[in-house]
């Protein structure tokens, strides 16, 4: 069951096969729960601005505003991952946070983020933890394949 907790982010993403009924299910859930829904915030945005949008959503979450996001954007999801991981216990987190100028107000506790992959009309929950962020294989598989193709072109098999 999909849970929309107060002051949390619920993220819905997939491999590009969202159907209108998937949108309808999420919209109805958000409307009934009185939750702000951001649909495809990456649309017509440069990757840099997609990352900024993720920072905006993080600020809202940290002000106890409950949000849901539907996205196809790897940039958006990866930025949310960074914000979760920077809030974790990695021995490098503080150094990286300062090096890349992340404000403390945007860091996200893992327990404030829920994530679901939408595939063939079904919602599959993702593991979210402070060490790895959102474990989202749907994006990683595609990116890894593209990296292998590029490496094969450049360096051969």
C-alpha positions as CSV (number, residue, x, y, z in Angstrom):
1,X,0.0,0.0,0.0
2,X,1.2,3.5,-0.9
3,X,1.7,5.7,2.2
4,X,1.9,9.5,2.1
5,X,3.4,10.5,5.5
6,X,3.2,14.1,6.7
7,X,6.4,16.0,6.0
8,X,7.7,13.3,3.6
9,X,8.5,12.9,-0.1
10,X,6.8,10.1,-2.1
11,X,8.6,9.6,-5.4
12,X,7.0,7.7,-8.3
13,X,9.3,6.9,-11.3
14,X,9.6,4.5,-14.1
15,X,11.2,3.6,-17.3
16,X,8.9,5.8,-19.4
17,X,5.9,3.5,-19.6
18,X,3.6,5.6,-17.4
19,X,0.0,5.2,-18.4
20,X,-2.8,7.7,-17.9
21,X,-4.4,5.3,-15.3
22,X,-1.1,5.4,-13.3
23,X,-1.3,9.2,-13.2
24,X,-5.0,9.0,-12.2
25,X,-4.3,6.6,-9.3
26,X,-1.5,8.9,-8.0
27,X,-3.6,12.1,-8.5
28,X,-6.6,10.6,-6.7
29,X,-4.3,9.4,-3.8
30,X,-2.8,12.8,-3.5
31,X,-6.1,14.6,-3.7
32,X,-7.6,12.4,-1.0
33,X,-4.6,12.9,1.2
34,X,-4.3,16.7,0.5
35,X,-0.8,16.3,-0.7
36,X,1.0,18.5,-3.2
37,X,1.7,16.6,-6.4
38,X,4.5,17.6,-8.8
39,X,4.1,15.9,-12.2
40,X,7.1,15.5,-14.4
41,X,9.1,18.5,-13.0
42,X,11.9,17.8,-15.5
43,X,9.7,18.7,-18.5
44,X,11.5,21.4,-20.6
45,X,14.2,21.9,-17.9
46,X,17.9,21.6,-18.3
47,X,19.5,19.0,-16.1
48,X,21.0,21.7,-13.9
49,X,17.5,23.1,-13.3
50,X,16.1,19.6,-12.6
51,X,18.7,19.3,-9.8
52,X,17.6,22.7,-8.5
53,X,14.0,21.5,-8.5
54,X,15.0,18.6,-6.3
55,X,16.6,21.0,-3.9
56,X,13.3,23.0,-3.8
57,X,11.3,19.9,-3.0
58,X,13.8,18.9,-0.3
59,X,13.4,22.3,1.3
60,X,9.6,21.8,1.3
61,X,10.0,18.4,2.9
62,X,12.2,19.8,5.6
63,X,9.5,22.4,6.4
64,X,7.1,19.5,7.0
65,X,5.2,20.0,3.7
66,X,4.2,16.6,2.2
67,X,5.0,16.2,-1.5
68,X,4.6,13.6,-4.2
69,X,6.6,13.7,-7.4
70,X,6.1,11.7,-10.6
71,X,9.3,11.7,-12.7
72,X,11.2,10.0,-15.4
73,X,14.3,12.1,-14.7
74,X,17.5,10.3,-13.6
75,X,18.9,13.7,-12.7
76,X,16.1,14.4,-10.3
77,X,16.3,11.0,-8.6
78,X,20.1,11.1,-8.4
79,X,19.9,14.5,-6.7
80,X,17.4,13.2,-4.2
81,X,19.9,10.3,-3.6
82,X,22.7,12.8,-3.0
83,X,20.6,14.7,-0.4
84,X,19.8,11.4,1.4
85,X,23.4,10.2,1.3
86,X,24.8,13.5,2.5
87,X,22.6,13.2,5.5
88,X,23.9,9.7,6.2
89,X,26.8,8.5,8.2
90,X,29.4,8.3,5.4
91,X,32.8,9.5,6.6
92,X,33.1,11.6,3.5
93,X,29.6,13.2,3.6
94,X,30.6,16.4,5.5
95,X,33.6,17.1,3.3
96,X,31.6,16.6,0.1
97,X,28.7,18.7,1.4
98,X,31.0,21.6,2.0
99,X,33.0,21.1,-1.3
100,X,29.8,21.2,-3.4
101,X,28.1,23.9,-1.2
102,X,25.0,21.9,-0.1
103,X,23.1,23.8,2.7
104,X,22.1,21.7,5.7
105,X,18.4,22.7,5.0
106,X,18.3,20.5,1.9
107,X,19.6,17.3,3.4
108,X,17.0,14.6,3.6
109,X,16.7,11.8,6.2
110,X,16.1,8.5,4.5
111,X,13.0,7.9,6.6
112,X,11.3,10.9,5.0
113,X,11.5,9.5,1.5
114,X,9.4,6.7,-0.1
115,X,9.9,5.6,-3.6
116,X,8.0,3.5,-6.1
117,X,8.9,2.3,-9.6
118,X,5.9,2.1,-11.9
119,X,6.2,-0.8,-14.3
120,X,3.3,-2.3,-16.4
121,X,0.7,-0.5,-14.2
122,X,2.1,-1.8,-10.9
123,X,3.8,0.1,-8.1
124,X,6.9,-1.5,-6.7
125,X,8.4,-0.1,-3.5
126,X,12.2,0.7,-3.6
127,X,14.6,0.4,-0.7
128,X,15.6,3.8,0.7
129,X,18.5,4.1,3.1
130,X,21.1,6.6,4.2
131,X,24.0,4.7,2.7
132,X,22.8,4.3,-0.9
133,X,19.8,6.6,-1.1
134,X,17.0,5.2,-3.4
135,X,17.9,1.9,-4.9
136,X,16.4,2.4,-8.3
137,X,17.5,-0.2,-10.7
138,X,15.2,0.9,-13.5
139,X,17.5,3.9,-14.3
140,X,20.8,2.3,-13.4
141,X,20.2,-0.6,-15.8
142,X,19.7,1.8,-18.8
143,X,22.6,4.0,-17.8
144,X,25.0,1.1,-17.3
145,X,24.0,-0.4,-20.7
146,X,24.6,3.0,-22.4
147,X,28.0,3.3,-20.7
148,X,29.0,-0.2,-21.9
149,X,28.0,0.7,-25.5
150,X,30.1,3.9,-25.3
151,X,33.1,2.1,-23.9
152,X,32.8,-0.6,-26.6
153,X,32.8,2.1,-29.3
154,X,35.8,3.8,-27.7
155,X,37.9,0.9,-26.6
156,X,36.5,-2.2,-28.3
157,X,35.2,-5.3,-26.5
